[in-house]
Amino acid sequence: MLSRFILLAIFIILCTLPTFTYAKEKLETADASDILFSLKKADQSKQPSSGTLFTASAQLGLLYLTGNTRSADIKTGLDLRFERGLWRSAFGFDLLLKKTEIENESSDGQVSKSFDTSDHKWSIISQTNYTLDATKQNYIYGSIFYEEDRFSGFDSQGSISTGWGRRWFENKDTSFDADIGPGFKRDILNITEEEIATGMSNQTRDSFILQAQALYIKKLNQHIEFKQNLIIKHAIDSGENSVYKATSAITSKLIDSLQLKLKFTIDYNSEVDSDKENLNTETSILLVYSF
């Protein structure tokens, strides 16, 4: 079973290593939080750059347990960033998969063991910004988000939003961006196998939202960087589900193209089923390869 996870991880990385044509100007490493805002200006002059810039990074984390508990975990992701003139686009993909060994007892009393999926979650997020002025401080954005989490109270969650944003502060080592705008969110609720057997179908909840995002970046030194990201999707109507998500990450450069990332995420849904928790957290340590 471990070999399957390793092969899957190698396959994902190989699929994301095509040959790219790089611009002469090299950007900073792209990261998941770059989906919301640009990390660095493509050109520090007052005139927009006419070149095309592209960066990408892939991340991978593995965990395999034996003994009293046997389980295998894989967490992987891909981040892409593209800039041309006044346009900036970014795309991110994340996958979390966990399999745990469980015992199954047949009708004749025979006990067998098998690896069953105990956690399965994946998400995509994409955002495009259009800079409004030569100083590159103000921009308008359009963003989309989609997530499936098999073991949450939702079969899927998706949202779209558009609005205005601004780079409020920037110097050599620090930057702070924030944007806000209206949007639309769709939650599809999970149903049990028993409910499916009775003919029930997934329930859909649509709501208009006010989306606000903020990103703070601080370079502690030439090798270590800290990022704090906040996303709020507040439902306009009372009683509808609102989503609040905060992510803290510290990235340390190991060699030129390889980094080690420590990441902590808090995810809160205001309206969930009675047997589900409103608050979920995730802590991960990942190797990040930039190319």
SEZAZA-291130 format. One line per field, with one value per residue (C-alpha): x, y, z; residue in one letter. Coordinates in Angstrom, 2 decimals, padded with zeros to 5 digits. Layout:
# SEZAZA-291130
xx	[X | ...]
yy	[Y | ...]
zz	[Z | ...]
kolgu	[A | ...]
# end
This chain:
# SEZAZA-291130
xx	[000.00 | 002.86 | 004.37 | 001.09 | 001.20 | 004.84 | 004.10 | 001.13 | 003.31 | 006.04 | 003.44 | 001.95 | 005.37 | 006.46 | 003.24 | 004.03 | 007.60 | 007.29 | 009.87 | 008.85 | 010.31 | 011.32 | 011.49 | 014.81 | 013.55 | 013.13 | 010.20 | 009.95 | 008.69 | 004.96 | 002.87 | -000.76 | -001.45 | -000.24 | -003.62 | -005.12 | -002.53 | 000.80 | 003.82 | 006.09 | 005.57 | 006.61 | 008.41 | 009.41 | 009.32 | 006.20 | 005.55 | 003.98 | 006.23 | 005.54 | 007.19 | 005.59 | 006.52 | 005.75 | 006.56 | 005.41 | 005.92 | 004.86 | 004.60 | 004.48 | 004.10 | 003.89 | 003.13 | 003.03 | 002.27 | 002.69 | 002.19 | -000.99 | -002.23 | -001.59 | -002.33 | -000.94 | -001.34 | -000.43 | -000.73 | 000.28 | -000.32 | 000.53 | 000.76 | 001.06 | 001.48 | 001.40 | 001.95 | 001.78 | 001.48 | -001.32 | -002.72 | -001.81 | -003.27 | -002.70 | -003.98 | -003.66 | -004.54 | -004.41 | -005.07 | -005.24 | -005.75 | -005.64 | -006.18 | -006.46 | -006.40 | -009.67 | -010.89 | -013.89 | -015.75 | -017.71 | -020.91 | -018.95 | -016.74 | -013.69 | -011.76 | -010.00 | -008.09 | -008.25 | -007.18 | -010.19 | -010.25 | -010.69 | -010.03 | -010.29 | -010.20 | -009.22 | -009.64 | -008.84 | -008.61 | -007.93 | -007.78 | -007.01 | -006.14 | -006.15 | -004.05 | -005.82 | -002.88 | 000.82 | 001.78 | 000.17 | -001.48 | -005.15 | -006.66 | -009.93 | -010.14 | -012.18 | -011.85 | -013.29 | -013.04 | -014.18 | -013.65 | -014.77 | -014.33 | -015.80 | -015.82 | -017.16 | -020.83 | -020.61 | -020.37 | -018.85 | -018.44 | -017.87 | -017.83 | -017.16 | -016.41 | -015.31 | -014.33 | -011.64 | -008.32 | -005.25 | -001.65 | -001.73 | 001.91 | 005.14 | 008.85 | 011.87 | 010.82 | 007.10 | 003.86 | 000.16 | -002.73 | -006.49 | -009.51 | -013.28 | -016.26 | -019.64 | -019.94 | -022.05 | -021.58 | -023.07 | -022.92 | -024.08 | -024.81 | -023.77 | -026.41 | -025.99 | -026.33 | -029.57 | -030.98 | -029.92 | -031.76 | -034.96 | -034.69 | -033.30 | -030.89 | -028.21 | -029.55 | -028.19 | -027.86 | -027.15 | -026.35 | -024.96 | -021.83 | -019.53 | -015.98 | -012.96 | -009.36 | -006.08 | -002.48 | 000.52 | 004.03 | 007.21 | 010.70 | 012.46 | 015.80 | 017.10 | 016.09 | 012.87 | 009.51 | 006.27 | 002.79 | -000.55 | -003.68 | -007.32 | -010.43 | -013.97 | -017.09 | -019.95 | -023.46 | -025.78 | -028.93 | -029.32 | -029.07 | -026.96 | -023.51 | -020.57 | -016.98 | -013.91 | -010.44 | -007.01 | -003.67 | -000.25 | 002.86 | 006.62 | 008.84 | 012.56 | 014.86 | 016.93 | 018.68 | 018.12 | 014.88 | 013.81 | 012.02 | 010.53 | 007.11 | 005.28 | 001.60 | -001.33 | -004.91 | -008.11 | -011.39 | -014.73 | -018.25 | -021.03 | -023.81 | -023.10 | -024.94 | -025.38 | -022.90 | -020.16 | -017.74 | -017.86 | -014.11 | -011.49 | -007.72 | -004.90 | -001.15 | 001.26 | 004.97 | 005.75 | 008.65 | 008.19 | 010.00 | 010.08 | 010.65]
yy	[000.00 | 002.38 | 001.75 | 002.84 | 006.15 | 006.70 | 005.91 | 008.29 | 011.03 | 010.51 | 010.53 | 013.82 | 015.49 | 014.18 | 015.44 | 018.92 | 019.09 | 020.04 | 022.36 | 025.98 | 029.06 | 031.45 | 035.21 | 036.84 | 038.37 | 035.71 | 035.95 | 034.76 | 031.20 | 030.86 | 029.63 | 028.74 | 032.11 | 033.79 | 032.74 | 035.73 | 038.37 | 038.88 | 038.39 | 040.81 | 043.42 | 042.24 | 045.55 | 048.01 | 050.95 | 053.04 | 051.63 | 048.17 | 045.39 | 044.13 | 040.74 | 037.44 | 035.86 | 032.39 | 030.51 | 027.16 | 024.98 | 021.49 | 020.32 | 016.87 | 015.34 | 011.64 | 009.79 | 006.02 | 004.39 | 000.75 | -001.11 | -000.67 | 001.72 | 001.24 | 004.19 | 006.05 | 009.75 | 011.83 | 015.60 | 017.25 | 020.48 | 022.52 | 026.31 | 028.26 | 032.00 | 033.95 | 037.67 | 039.74 | 043.50 | 044.60 | 041.06 | 038.63 | 035.15 | 032.33 | 028.79 | 026.35 | 022.70 | 020.78 | 017.11 | 015.27 | 011.49 | 009.17 | 005.42 | 003.53 | -000.22 | -001.53 | -004.97 | -006.51 | -009.48 | -011.70 | -013.57 | -016.75 | -014.99 | -014.62 | -011.38 | -009.67 | -006.42 | -003.81 | -000.23 | 002.05 | 005.75 | 007.73 | 011.20 | 012.51 | 016.20 | 018.22 | 021.83 | 024.26 | 028.03 | 030.54 | 034.31 | 036.91 | 040.53 | 043.50 | 046.43 | 049.79 | 052.21 | 052.45 | 052.24 | 048.76 | 049.47 | 049.19 | 046.29 | 044.55 | 040.79 | 037.75 | 034.53 | 031.02 | 028.27 | 024.65 | 021.97 | 018.40 | 016.92 | 013.45 | 013.33 | 016.80 | 017.71 | 018.98 | 017.00 | 020.08 | 023.82 | 026.39 | 030.16 | 032.96 | 036.59 | 039.84 | 043.15 | 045.71 | 045.30 | 047.29 | 046.78 | 048.86 | 048.54 | 047.30 | 047.61 | 045.39 | 042.66 | 043.21 | 043.54 | 043.71 | 043.27 | 043.21 | 042.99 | 042.89 | 042.26 | 040.55 | 036.92 | 033.79 | 030.54 | 027.07 | 024.34 | 020.80 | 018.85 | 015.25 | 012.58 | 009.13 | 005.79 | 005.21 | 008.50 | 007.60 | 004.27 | 006.14 | 008.16 | 011.37 | 013.46 | 015.95 | 019.24 | 022.42 | 025.70 | 028.84 | 032.21 | 035.61 | 036.50 | 039.39 | 038.13 | 039.76 | 038.60 | 039.74 | 038.61 | 039.64 | 038.58 | 039.09 | 037.97 | 037.20 | 036.75 | 035.64 | 032.01 | 032.21 | 033.74 | 034.06 | 034.37 | 035.01 | 034.70 | 035.37 | 034.64 | 035.58 | 034.53 | 036.07 | 035.02 | 037.98 | 036.17 | 035.24 | 031.52 | 030.73 | 029.20 | 031.61 | 030.47 | 031.82 | 030.50 | 031.51 | 030.06 | 030.62 | 029.34 | 029.50 | 028.52 | 027.84 | 027.47 | 024.27 | 024.59 | 026.75 | 025.09 | 023.10 | 024.52 | 023.15 | 024.51 | 024.38 | 025.22 | 025.61 | 026.14 | 026.99 | 026.42 | 027.45 | 026.92 | 028.67 | 026.22 | 022.46 | 019.24 | 018.48 | 015.57 | 017.72 | 020.23 | 023.87 | 024.28 | 022.18 | 022.59 | 021.13 | 021.11 | 019.96 | 019.83 | 019.76 | 019.73 | 022.34 | 022.14 | 025.27 | 025.17]
zz	[000.00 | 000.79 | -002.63 | -004.23 | -002.40 | -003.35 | -007.00 | -006.90 | -005.42 | -008.03 | -010.82 | -009.60 | -009.44 | -012.85 | -014.38 | -013.10 | -014.40 | -018.07 | -019.58 | -019.19 | -020.83 | -018.10 | -018.40 | -017.80 | -014.60 | -011.87 | -009.44 | -005.86 | -005.24 | -005.82 | -002.90 | -002.23 | -000.65 | -003.86 | -005.28 | -003.48 | -004.23 | -006.02 | -003.75 | -005.58 | -008.24 | -011.65 | -012.25 | -009.53 | -011.97 | -012.39 | -015.85 | -016.19 | -017.45 | -020.95 | -020.35 | -019.51 | -016.18 | -014.89 | -011.68 | -010.33 | -007.27 | -006.19 | -002.58 | -001.03 | 002.43 | 003.36 | 006.61 | 007.13 | 010.50 | 011.57 | 014.84 | 016.84 | 014.17 | 010.47 | 008.23 | 005.25 | 004.48 | 001.48 | 001.08 | -002.15 | -004.00 | -007.06 | -007.37 | -010.64 | -011.18 | -014.43 | -015.03 | -018.19 | -018.30 | -015.99 | -015.63 | -012.85 | -012.57 | -010.11 | -009.68 | -006.76 | -006.22 | -002.91 | -002.15 | 001.18 | 001.21 | 004.21 | 004.41 | 007.70 | 008.35 | 009.78 | 010.78 | 009.04 | 010.53 | 008.17 | 009.02 | 009.76 | 012.30 | 010.07 | 010.62 | 007.74 | 007.53 | 004.80 | 004.14 | 003.88 | 003.06 | 006.27 | 004.87 | 001.32 | 000.53 | -002.51 | -003.56 | -006.36 | -006.19 | -008.94 | -009.07 | -011.72 | -010.89 | -013.26 | -012.08 | -012.33 | -012.15 | -012.93 | -009.25 | -009.14 | -005.80 | -006.82 | -008.72 | -009.53 | -009.15 | -010.06 | -008.07 | -008.01 | -005.40 | -005.28 | -002.61 | -001.98 | 001.50 | 001.75 | 005.55 | 006.29 | 006.41 | 002.82 | -000.37 | -001.99 | -001.45 | -004.18 | -004.55 | -007.02 | -006.23 | -007.87 | -006.35 | -005.59 | -003.82 | -002.84 | -001.78 | 001.38 | 002.36 | 000.84 | 001.52 | 000.95 | 003.40 | 004.13 | 002.20 | 003.08 | 000.62 | 001.10 | -001.19 | -000.82 | -003.06 | -003.49 | -004.48 | -004.67 | -002.71 | -003.17 | -000.50 | -001.34 | 001.83 | 002.41 | 002.89 | 004.43 | 002.64 | 004.54 | 003.23 | -000.30 | 000.05 | 000.90 | -002.30 | -000.82 | -002.89 | -001.91 | -000.61 | -002.19 | -000.32 | -002.35 | -000.83 | -001.73 | 000.18 | 000.99 | 000.52 | 002.17 | 001.93 | 003.45 | 003.11 | 005.21 | 004.15 | 006.15 | 005.15 | 008.42 | 006.66 | 003.26 | 003.96 | 006.04 | 005.11 | 007.11 | 005.57 | 007.24 | 005.12 | 006.05 | 003.96 | 005.01 | 003.07 | 005.02 | 003.97 | 003.47 | 004.63 | 008.28 | 009.00 | 005.92 | 006.24 | 006.48 | 006.03 | 007.82 | 007.04 | 008.36 | 007.27 | 008.82 | 007.04 | 007.58 | 004.66 | 005.02 | 002.02 | 002.14 | -001.22 | -004.28 | -005.44 | -002.36 | 000.69 | 003.89 | 004.84 | 008.18 | 007.70 | 010.10 | 008.86 | 010.74 | 008.86 | 010.40 | 009.02 | 010.93 | 009.94 | 009.99 | 010.87 | 014.56 | 014.38 | 012.79 | 014.27 | 013.22 | 013.60 | 011.82 | 011.97 | 009.91 | 010.64 | 007.95 | 007.17 | 003.46 | 001.05 | -001.68 | -005.01 | -007.18 | -010.92]
kolgu	[M | L | S | R | F | I | L | L | A | I | F | I | I | L | C | T | L | P | T | F | T | Y | A | K | E | K | L | E | T | A | D | A | S | D | I | L | F | S | L | K | K | A | D | Q | S | K | Q | P | S | S | G | T | L | F | T | A | S | A | Q | L | G | L | L | Y | L | T | G | N | T | R | S | A | D | I | K | T | G | L | D | L | R | F | E | R | G | L | W | R | S | A | F | G | F | D | L | L | L | K | K | T | E | I | E | N | E | S | S | D | G | Q | V | S | K | S | F | D | T | S | D | H | K | W | S | I | I | S | Q | T | N | Y | T | L | D | A | T | K | Q | N | Y | I | Y | G | S | I | F | Y | E | E | D | R | F | S | G | F | D | S | Q | G | S | I | S | T | G | W | G | R | R | W | F | E | N | K | D | T | S | F | D | A | D | I | G | P | G | F | K | R | D | I | L | N | I | T | E | E | E | I | A | T | G | M | S | N | Q | T | R | D | S | F | I | L | Q | A | Q | A | L | Y | I | K | K | L | N | Q | H | I | E | F | K | Q | N | L | I | I | K | H | A | I | D | S | G | E | N | S | V | Y | K | A | T | S | A | I | T | S | K | L | I | D | S | L | Q | L | K | L | K | F | T | I | D | Y | N | S | E | V | D | S | D | K | E | N | L | N | T | E | T | S | I | L | L | V | Y | S | F]
# end
